[in-house]
């Protein structure tokens, strides 16, 4: 098959860890690699966010097309909706000029889906959509801090109705699609995110700590990922503080992530806020900000820790808990979204309420006092990661879905297209002027 993966703000070439660079970037890159290994042709379309980027880059055999849509600058994803008309127009021209047609589009995030709906209306290319996050769920948790306009909801509604298939990343995601968007359950396919066994595998703890220069005799808590408020990193800091205050035990918290390799409060303002919280909680001297690190280094950070903690307010899936399990360490995660699915409570770690430092501290103390339990949970997590969350399995499930969608969809022959999508007017109204 020839597959067009569309990911407007999340390039597979970006370094994960920044404000808008995380799980979606990793997902798109790894799905593309798996499809290539299966013998398919893959093009990834992402917005050009730097002036010197070439039109086409190569990634392990896939083409990454940097779409000229809006200024060639890094912009927050919340500001990209007005440029999706340009994005869609480029896609239509590019698809038309290809010698062979695309069998399927896979849109990632609602703005990619918006552009893909225009392509589908003009060229008839079937569409699979993965949302990665849902606007109504985001608004529920972030309220006035949600930077996306209300038009997002109408666009997502249109995608629910007009995508040939919608990918849910976990049971909670599927339930949200049905309950909040009235999606047809028959067109939903649940396919999780995954991990790369070549990237993530256990490393002996002592060796990993020596490599990183971490103390051998401390109880170490790891938080790794994007440094944004909804990830609940402040709760982890307060949980380490509660461990000290309530249980009389100390732990060293290492926080990996940010917009630069060296922790920088200007580049990553969230660091300043978290440092203030650590000071208030009495654990400033036990909290270390590491900065952003390349993915080839992350297995050492996971393996060096006694426990990985992630307590976001909400999480559509959450790749980091799976990566931690793949490195053989227990996970304490918020009882929300995809984490509720990946972490088996009491077996591979524990689920705790978000924004509840006392509950987190209690579980941290249990692991600190019982290293044998921690090892058992880590081993169970490793087995679960390999059984349920490999990128190979993800790729095979998506390949099967693409084939089914392509087989039942009547695609117009290339060149025989309408000048205007039959449903462009309603779609543009839903976009609130994004196609003006």
N, C-alpha and C positions, 0 to 999 in steps of 0.2 A: 504494500500500500504506500501511497504518498500522503503524508500527514502534515497538516499545517497546525503547529501549536502557537497560540496567540497569548501573549503575556505582556500587556502594555507597560506596566511599571516595574516588573520583576524580571530582569534579564538573567538568563542562566549563566552568564559570564561574570556577574557581580559577586563581590565578596560578601558572604552572609555576615550578619551581625549589626548592620546599620539600622536606622529607624524604619526604612522601607525595604530592607533587604533581609529576608529570612526564609521561612518555610516554603513560600511559593517559589522563590528562586531555586531552592534545592529540589523541590518537586519537579519543576519543569526540566531542569538539567538532567535529573536521573531518569525520568520517564523517556526523554529523548534518547539517552544512551541505551536504555533497554530496548527501545524500538529499533534502533540502529543494529544492535546485536542480533535482533530477530530477523534482520534483513530488509527492514522498511526504510524508506526515504523520509527524512524529517527536516522540515524548515521551521525555525522558531522566529516569530515576529515580535519584536519589542521596540519600545519607543527610543529614538535616538536622544540620549541625554547628555552628550558631549559633542562639541563641534568637530573634533578631529576623528571621530569614529568613521570607519568605512561603511559603505552601504551594506556589505556582506562580510561577516567574519565566519571562521570555521571553528567548530567545537566537536572534536572527536568524530568527525565525519558528517555532522549536521551543519546546515547553514543557519547562521543567526543573522537575520535581516533587521537592521536598525532603521526603523520607520521614521521618516521626517514628519513629525506631528507636533506643532508647537515649537517653542524655542529649544535649541539644542543645549539645554541646561538641566541639571538635576533639580527637579521640583517635587514637593510633597505630592503623594498620590491623590490627596484631596483636591488638588488644583488641576488635575488632568482631564476632567470630563469635557471641558469646552473644546479640547483638541481631538476628540474621538471622531469627529467628522472627517478631518484630514487623515486620520489613521485609517478609517474605513475606505476612503477614496483611494489611498495608496494600495490597500489590500486588493481592491477590485482590479485596479490596473495591473498589479503584479500577477495576480492569478490569471488574468486574461492573456498576459504575455508569456506564460509558461507553456512549454511544448506539450507537457502532459498535465492533465487536470489533477487536482487534489481529490483524494477519495473521501477525506473527512477533515473537518476543523475541530480542534480541541481548544476551546476558549477557557482561560484561567482568569477569574475575577469578573465582576459585573461589567466593567468598562470594556474589557476585551470581548465579552459577550455582546455588548451593544454594537461594537464595530462588526463582529461576525454576523450578527443578524442582518446587517446591510448586505454583506457578501452573500449570505444565503438567499436573500430576496432577489438579488440581481443574477447570481450565477447558479443558484440551486445547490450549492455545496452543503452536505449535511453537517449538523453541528452537535457536538458534545460539549457540555458546560460543567466546569468545576468552579464553584464560587469561592472556596477557601475562607470566606467570611461572609456573613449575611447582614445586610443593612439593618433589618429590624432587630436582630440580636445585638448588633453593635449599639444601636440607639438605646435599647433597653438598658445596657450596662454603662454607656458613656454619657447619655443624656445630652446636655448642652455642649459637652466637649467633643461631640461627634462633628468632625469637620466636613462631612459629606452632605450635600443638599438632599431635601426630601425627594427629589426626582429619582434618586437611586432606587426607591421602593418600586416605582412604576416600571423602571427598566428591569429590575429583577423579576417582577411579575410577568413582564413580556417574555423574558428568557425562560421562565418556568413553563409557559404555554407553548413556546415556539422552538425550543431546543428539541432535537430528536431524542436526546437522552441527557439526564442530569446525574452527575456523579456526587454522591454523598460520601464523606470521608470517615464517618463513624455512625453508629445508631442514633446518637443525639442529633447529628446533622440531618439525618433522614427525617427524624421526627419534626425538626424545625421546618424543613422544606414542606412537609405535609400540613402541619398545624398553622404555620405563619403565612404560607404562600399558596396553600391549597394545590400543591403539586400532585400530579398523577402518580401514585405509587408504582404503577406498571412501567413508568419511564425513568424511575430512579434506580441506579446501580450503586451499591455501596462498595467502594474500593478504598482501602486505607492508604496512608503514606507509608514510607519504608525507610530502610537503612541499607547501606552498602557494606557487606561483610569484609571487603578489602579495606575499607576506611575505618570501620569500627569493630574492634575486637578487644578482649581483655588484655591488659598489660600488667605484669606483676606490680603490685602497689608500691613496694619499696623502690623498684627501679623507676617507676613513673615519678615518684616524689623526688628522687635524686636528680632526675633529668630536669625537673621544674624548679628545683631548689626549695621545695616545700619541706617543712619539718616532718620527721618520721614518726614522732610520738604524740601528735595532736589529733584530736577528732576533727575531721575536715568536712565542711559542708560546701557543695558546689552549686552555684547558680550560673547558668550559661544561656545566652540568647540575646534577643534584642532588648535594649534598655529603653523601654517605654512604660508609661505608668500602668497600662492595663495588664502588663505582665506580672504585677504584684510583687515586684522585687522588694519593695518596702516592707511587705509582710514577712519576707524571709529574714530581712535584717532584724525586724522586731521579734521574730521567732527565736533567733539566736540570742537576742537580748532577754527574752522570757526564759530561755533555757538557763541563762546565768542567774537571773533574779529569782526564779521560782524553784529551780532544781539544783542550784548551786554548782552548775557544771559549765565549763567553757568549751566553745568550739570556734574554729577559725573558718570564716566565710570568705571564699574566693568568688568574685563576680567577674565572669568573662563575657565581653561584648562591648559594643560601642561603635562609634564612627571613626575611630582611629586606633592604631596599634598600641599607642601609648595613651593611658587614660587621661582624658582632657575634658575639663568641665566646659570649655567653650565649644568644642566640637560635639560634645555629648552633654547637654545641660542636665540630663537626668542624674548624672553622677553627683553633681552638687547637691541636689535634693536628697539623694540617698546617703551622702556623707553626713548631712545634717541629721538625718534620722538615726544613723549609726551613733552619732555623738549623743543624741537624746537617749538612746537605748543603752548607753554605756558600753558599747562594743566597737567603738571606732578603732581601737588598737587591735581588734580581732577581725577586722574587715579589710580585705585587700581587693582593689580594683585592678584587673589584669590588662584590660583593653581587648581589642578585637584580635582574634587569632585565625589563621588559615585552617581549613577543614582537615588537612593532613596532620595537624597537631592535636586535634580535639580529643582523640582517644586517650592521650596521655593525661589530659585534664580530668576526663571522666574516671579513668582507672585510678588516679591518685586520690580520689575522694572516698570518704566513707559512705556518703549518701549524696544523691542528687535531689535537689528540691526545686519545684516549679509550682507556684501558686497564683496563676493568673485569675482575673475576674471571670473570664470566659475564654474558651480555646476551641476553635473549630476542629482541630486535630491535635497538633503539638508534636513535632518531630523529635524534639530533644529528649523526652522521656524514653522513646524507643531507642535512640542512640545510647543513652545511659544504660538501658537494659542490655543492649548489645555488647557493652563493655563490662557487664557482670556486676553492676552495683545496684543496690536497692534504690527505689524512687519514692519520694513523698510528693504527691501531686494534689492539686486542687480537685475537688470532686465536681468537675465541670466538663462539658463537651467531650472531646476526644480523649482526654486524660482518663476520664471515667471508664473508657473502653480499653485503653492500652495498659493501664496499671490495674492489676488484679489485687484488690484490697485484702491484706493479710497474707498474700502469697508472694507477690513480686515487690511489695512495698505497701504503702498506705495512702488512702485518700482522706483528705482533710478539707474542712470548709475553707473557701477563700476568705481572706481578711480576718483570720482567726489565729493570731500569733500563739496563744496559749495552747490550742490544739496541735499546732505544729511543734511547739517546744516539747510537748508530751511524747510525741512520736520520735523526735530527735533523741530524747533521753533514753527511750527504749532501745534504740539502735546503739547508742553510745554504751549502754550498760550490758548489751548482749551481742558481742561481735559474731558469735556463732549464728544467731538469727539473721544478722545482716548478711553473712556469707550465704546462708540458705536462700534468702530472698534474692540476692544477686544471681545465684545459679538458676533460680526459677525464672527470673527476668530474662536471662540469656537464652534459655530454652524457648520462652514465649516469643522473643524477638525473632528467632530463626524460624519458628513455626508459623508465625502470622504476619510478619512485617518486613519481608525482604523486598527490595525494589524489583527483583526478578518476578516475584509473584504479582506485584502491582502492574508491571508491564504486561504480563500474560493476561491479566484480567481486563486491562484496557484494550489490548489487541483484540480480544474476543468481542468486547463491546463495539469497537470501531467496525469490525467486520459485520456484525449484525446490523448496525445502523446503516452502513454503506449498502448492504444487500437489499434493504427494504426501501431505500430512498431513491426516488426517480430523479436523477441528476440531469440537468440540461446539458447537452453537448457544449463544449467550449466554443465560444463565438456566437452561439445563438442565445442572446441575452436581451433582456428588456433595457430600455434606456433609464428606467426609474423603477425602484422596488414598488411592487403593488401595494405594500403596506407602509411605505416610507412616512406618510403624513402622521399616522398615529404613533409611529415609533419616534419620530422627531418631537412630537408633542410630549411624549413620555420623558424624553431626554431633556426637556426644559430648555431647548435652544442649543444643545450641544452640537447639533448638525446645522446650526444657522450659517 
